[in-house]
């Protein structure tokens, strides 16, 4: 289809970079305005309910939009890794747990930290750098043997690797999933503007799938079918920075760059740009520990809270749902452990260190 568009100035892979940048720009704008982040809906606090509503509004839109594109015959996931018949359950469970714990320690999932880095948050920028480095090490570096070893433990699901292969089919599970998400979002207390913005953000997921899986397909210069995702994208961006003369820019690198610029534009027009840094060595250690957990975690789980949790679940992938469940469970457990530690420190007469909102 790409050739039929008459675009001759760019090859399909080059157009994919530009498309990724535009998609990232829109994501950064919408995520900065809505505070879109799964971690905020997992940890205890006054924003938990409204943050969950915002996140689930995005999930509902992504799910409906993606499955509508599948029903129209525009895209399909039969050969995609999200629907692989042999499910790497150990890698997904361990990776999801590592990522969930890490996002609580860093006060933000990686997509949220990408957005925050565009607003001047130096804590977030450092976490992204360490995250990208450890993710790259897990994909093709010193931690790759761990990934391969955990990936050997698989569960043969066949067609059941997608909820579309379960009784009731894709239509039933899409209706149940989107209906439940919208019901919670409507009762979350989140403002209509934020819910609408989150829904618009969610629609970027099917836009990404259709853009790379249909519009940019070229038999002579193929492009991988992908959508919003920040684990592999951050690793690709770092790899390109270090080896730009050897490898070309990718969709993922464009996505990350666009998201930073989008967040910068959104925060700048709203007067929310400001430098922020670490307040203590202990805080620095906690953030770096979380980054080290999230890099391998997102790689093993098949994506972050956006790559697996939003884009992956929109495909009705059982693996993505398992990754999301592991992230949420580990995030809740880590938040409770940190809260318990703070209470115990207070009981011994020490004032707990402040935990800045991200």
C-alpha distance (Angstrom), angle and dihedral (degrees) to the residues before:
residue distance angle dihedral
X1 . . .
X2 3.78 . .
X3 3.79 92.0 .
X4 3.80 90.9 52.0
X5 3.81 90.5 60.8
X6 3.76 90.8 69.7
X7 3.80 94.8 -129.4
X8 3.79 106.3 151.6
X9 3.80 103.4 158.5
X10 3.82 93.1 71.8
X11 3.77 134.2 41.0
X12 3.81 117.1 -130.2
X13 3.85 93.0 -99.6
X14 3.80 90.6 49.1
X15 3.80 90.8 49.0
X16 3.82 87.8 49.7
X17 3.82 89.6 58.9
X18 3.80 90.9 52.5
X19 3.80 90.6 45.4
X20 3.80 91.0 50.2
X21 3.80 90.5 50.7
X22 3.81 92.0 51.1
X23 3.79 91.3 46.6
X24 3.81 89.8 49.3
X25 3.79 91.5 47.9
X26 3.80 90.7 55.6
X27 3.81 91.3 44.8
X28 3.80 92.7 50.9
X29 3.80 92.3 49.6
X30 3.80 94.6 48.0
X31 3.80 96.8 39.4
X32 3.81 92.4 50.3
X33 3.80 91.9 49.8
X34 3.80 96.3 45.2
X35 3.82 100.6 35.7
X36 3.80 88.0 -126.4
X37 3.83 107.7 -169.2
X38 3.80 133.9 131.3
X39 3.81 93.2 -147.9
X40 3.79 91.2 64.4
X41 3.79 90.0 57.6
X42 3.81 92.6 48.6
X43 3.81 104.2 49.5
X44 3.78 123.2 73.6
X45 3.78 115.0 -99.7
X46 3.81 145.3 100.8
X47 3.83 92.6 -78.5
X48 3.78 95.9 52.1
X49 3.80 97.8 96.7
X50 3.80 97.4 43.9
X51 3.81 92.0 43.2
X52 3.80 89.5 53.3
X53 3.79 89.8 51.6
X54 3.79 92.0 51.9
X55 3.79 92.7 48.1
X56 3.80 94.1 46.8
X57 3.80 92.0 49.0
X58 3.79 86.8 59.2
X59 3.81 91.5 47.2
X60 3.81 92.2 51.8
X61 3.81 93.1 50.6
X62 3.82 92.6 45.7
X63 3.81 92.0 49.1
X64 3.79 96.6 47.4
X65 3.80 93.9 42.7
X66 3.79 94.7 47.9
X67 3.79 95.1 46.5
X68 3.81 90.7 46.1
X69 3.81 88.2 55.8
X70 3.82 89.8 49.5
X71 3.82 91.5 48.7
X72 3.81 90.0 50.4
X73 3.78 89.5 55.5
X74 3.81 94.1 -118.4
X75 3.81 95.4 121.0
X76 3.79 140.0 7.0
X77 3.78 135.2 -167.0
X78 3.79 101.0 -153.9
X79 3.81 92.3 116.0
X80 3.79 97.5 32.3
X81 3.80 121.0 113.0
X82 3.81 90.5 -121.1
X83 3.81 88.3 67.4
X84 3.80 98.7 40.9
X85 3.81 109.1 146.2
X86 3.82 93.6 -134.5
X87 3.81 105.9 64.2
X88 3.86 114.2 -152.5
X89 3.80 92.5 -140.8
X90 3.82 97.6 170.7
X91 3.81 94.1 51.4
X92 3.79 92.5 45.7
X93 3.81 95.3 47.0
X94 3.81 94.8 45.1
X95 3.78 92.9 41.8
X96 3.78 93.7 47.9
X97 3.80 91.3 49.7
X98 3.81 92.3 49.4
X99 3.78 91.9 48.4
X100 3.81 93.5 46.5
X101 3.80 92.3 51.5
X102 3.80 91.4 44.9
X103 3.79 95.7 51.4
X104 3.81 90.3 55.4
X105 3.80 92.3 49.3
X106 3.81 91.3 50.5
X107 3.82 93.8 42.2
X108 3.79 92.2 -124.1
X109 3.79 144.0 52.4
X110 3.79 112.7 -110.8
X111 3.80 95.6 -99.1
X112 3.80 89.5 53.6
X113 3.80 90.7 49.4
X114 3.80 91.1 50.7
X115 3.79 87.6 54.8
X116 3.81 93.0 45.8
X117 3.79 91.8 50.8
X118 3.78 87.5 61.9
X119 3.80 90.3 57.8
X120 3.80 94.6 55.5
X121 3.81 100.7 -89.5
X122 3.81 105.8 148.9
X123 3.81 92.1 -174.9
X124 3.78 89.2 61.3
X125 3.81 93.0 45.3
X126 3.81 92.6 54.2
X127 3.80 91.8 46.8
X128 3.82 90.1 52.4
X129 3.80 91.0 52.1
X130 3.82 93.5 50.5
X131 3.81 91.0 41.4
X132 3.81 92.3 52.3
X133 3.80 91.8 47.1
X134 3.81 94.3 51.1
X135 3.81 91.7 42.9
X136 3.81 89.9 52.5
X137 3.81 89.9 47.7
X138 3.81 88.8 53.9
X139 3.79 94.0 47.4
X140 3.80 99.6 46.3
X141 3.81 109.3 -11.3
X142 3.78 141.8 67.6
X143 3.82 94.0 -43.8
X144 3.82 94.7 50.9
X145 3.84 92.9 95.9
X146 3.82 88.7 59.0
X147 3.79 90.2 52.4
X148 3.79 92.1 48.9
X149 3.80 92.6 46.6
X150 3.80 94.6 50.7
X151 3.80 89.8 43.7
X152 3.80 90.5 62.7
X153 3.82 91.9 72.9
X154 3.79 101.6 82.6
X155 3.78 137.9 164.0
X156 3.83 114.5 -142.3
X157 3.80 104.5 -132.4
X158 3.77 101.8 152.6
X159 3.80 110.9 -175.2
X160 3.81 89.8 -3.4
X161 3.82 88.7 73.0
X162 3.81 83.5 88.6
X163 3.80 124.0 52.6
X164 3.78 84.5 -134.2
X165 3.81 86.3 73.6
X166 3.80 92.9 53.6
X167 3.83 124.4 92.2
X168 3.79 109.2 -70.6
X169 3.79 94.3 29.1
X170 3.79 131.1 -131.2
X171 3.81 95.2 -46.6
X172 3.80 94.2 58.4
X173 3.80 95.7 45.3
X174 3.78 92.4 44.5
X175 3.80 90.7 51.9
X176 3.82 92.7 46.6
X177 3.80 94.5 45.8
X178 3.78 97.1 44.0
X179 3.80 92.7 41.2
X180 3.80 93.1 52.4
X181 3.81 92.3 45.5
X182 3.81 92.4 49.9
X183 3.80 92.4 46.6
X184 3.81 91.5 55.3
X185 3.80 92.0 43.1
X186 3.80 92.4 51.6
X187 3.82 91.1 53.7
X188 3.79 96.6 41.4
X189 3.77 97.2 91.5
X190 3.81 92.2 -122.7
X191 3.79 114.3 144.5
X192 3.78 120.2 -101.7
X193 3.77 91.2 -116.9
X194 3.80 93.2 57.0
X195 3.79 92.4 44.4
X196 3.80 90.7 50.7
X197 3.80 90.5 47.9
X198 3.80 91.0 49.6
X199 3.81 90.6 49.8
X200 3.81 89.8 51.1
X201 3.81 88.6 50.4
X202 3.80 89.7 50.7
X203 3.80 90.7 54.0
X204 3.80 88.7 60.8
X205 3.82 86.3 73.4
X206 3.83 96.8 65.1
X207 3.80 88.3 38.6
X208 3.79 88.5 58.2
X209 3.79 93.7 46.1
X210 3.83 93.1 48.6
X211 3.80 93.4 42.1
X212 3.80 95.1 53.7
X213 3.80 97.7 28.1
X214 3.80 98.5 47.1
X215 3.79 118.2 3.4
X216 3.82 97.9 45.5
X217 3.78 97.3 39.2
X218 3.78 112.2 126.9
X219 3.81 121.9 174.8
X220 3.81 91.6 -148.8
X221 3.81 98.0 43.1
X222 3.82 107.8 24.6
X223 3.80 124.7 -159.0
X224 3.80 122.8 -152.9
X225 3.79 114.8 -111.4
X226 3.82 106.3 -114.7
X227 3.77 144.2 138.2
X228 3.81 138.8 -172.6
X229 3.82 109.0 -14.0
X230 3.79 131.5 139.8
X231 3.81 108.0 -172.8
X232 3.80 99.7 67.6
X233 3.81 89.3 29.5
X234 3.80 93.4 57.8
X235 3.81 90.5 46.9
X236 3.82 90.8 49.3
X237 3.80 91.3 49.2
X238 3.81 92.0 51.4
X239 3.80 92.0 45.4
X240 3.80 90.9 51.3
X241 3.82 92.2 49.1
X242 3.80 89.6 54.9
X243 3.81 97.7 40.3
X244 3.80 107.0 24.4
X245 3.80 93.0 141.3
X246 3.80 90.9 56.9
X247 3.80 104.6 39.0
X248 3.81 132.6 38.6
X249 3.77 126.9 -122.3
X250 3.80 114.3 -87.9
X251 3.77 139.2 -150.3
X252 3.82 89.1 -105.0
X253 3.79 94.8 53.3
X254 3.80 89.6 49.3
X255 3.79 89.9 49.6
X256 3.81 93.9 54.0
X257 3.80 93.5 45.0
X258 3.79 91.9 47.9
X259 3.81 92.4 49.2
X260 3.81 91.7 53.6
X261 3.80 91.5 49.1
X262 3.81 92.2 45.8
X263 3.78 92.1 52.0
X264 3.81 90.3 46.6
X265 3.81 91.1 52.8
X266 3.80 93.1 46.5
X267 3.80 95.0 47.1
X268 3.80 92.3 42.5
X269 3.80 94.6 54.4
X270 3.81 90.6 46.7
X271 3.81 95.9 46.2
X272 3.80 94.2 -114.4
X273 3.81 98.9 123.1
X274 3.79 112.5 118.5
X275 3.78 138.8 141.5
X276 3.80 114.8 -106.9
X277 3.78 128.2 179.0
X278 3.80 142.2 166.3
X279 3.78 119.1 -59.5
X280 3.81 100.6 -159.6
X281 3.81 142.4 6.1
X282 3.79 89.4 -108.4
X283 3.78 91.5 56.2
X284 3.79 90.4 48.4
X285 3.79 91.0 52.3
X286 3.79 92.5 49.6
X287 3.80 93.0 51.3
X288 3.79 93.8 46.6
X289 3.81 90.7 48.0
X290 3.78 89.6 53.1
X291 3.81 91.8 48.9
X292 3.80 91.2 52.0
X293 3.80 89.7 52.2
X294 3.80 95.9 45.8
X295 3.82 97.2 51.2
X296 3.81 97.4 60.8
X297 3.80 90.0 30.2
X298 3.79 95.3 58.6
X299 3.80 91.0 44.9
X300 3.80 94.6 50.0
X301 3.81 93.3 43.7
X302 3.79 92.4 52.3
X303 3.78 94.3 -112.6
X304 3.79 146.8 -9.1
X305 3.80 128.1 -86.9
X306 3.81 87.5 -70.5
X307 3.81 101.3 34.8
X308 3.81 94.7 47.1
X309 3.79 102.5 10.3
X310 3.80 97.7 50.0
X311 3.82 110.1 14.5
X312 3.82 93.9 31.5
X313 3.80 98.4 48.0
X314 3.81 89.1 47.4
X315 3.82 86.8 67.1
X316 3.85 89.8 54.7
X317 3.80 89.3 -116.2
X318 3.81 114.2 170.1
X319 3.80 89.1 -154.9
X320 3.81 91.6 55.3
X321 3.80 90.8 48.9
X322 3.81 90.2 50.7
X323 3.82 90.4 50.0
X324 3.80 91.1 49.6
X325 3.80 92.1 48.9
X326 3.83 91.1 50.4
X327 3.80 91.1 49.6
X328 3.78 93.4 50.5
X329 3.81 94.2 45.3
X330 3.82 93.4 48.6
X331 3.80 91.3 44.0
X332 3.80 92.5 53.7
X333 3.81 92.1 46.1
X334 3.81 92.8 48.6
X335 3.79 92.8 47.7
X336 3.80 91.1 51.3
X337 3.80 91.0 48.3
X338 3.80 91.7 51.3
X339 3.81 91.6 47.1
X340 3.79 91.4 49.9
X341 3.81 90.7 49.5
X342 3.80 91.0 50.7
X343 3.80 92.0 50.1
X344 3.79 91.3 50.0
X345 3.80 90.9 49.5
X346 3.79 89.9 51.0
X347 3.79 91.3 49.6
X348 3.80 89.7 56.2
X349 3.77 90.2 56.1
X350 3.77 100.0 -98.7
X351 3.77 122.3 121.8
X352 3.81 110.1 -123.0
X353 3.77 115.1 -117.0
X354 3.82 113.2 -101.1
X355 3.80 116.4 -98.9
X356 3.81 106.1 -146.5
X357 3.77 117.4 -140.5
X358 3.77 114.4 -114.8
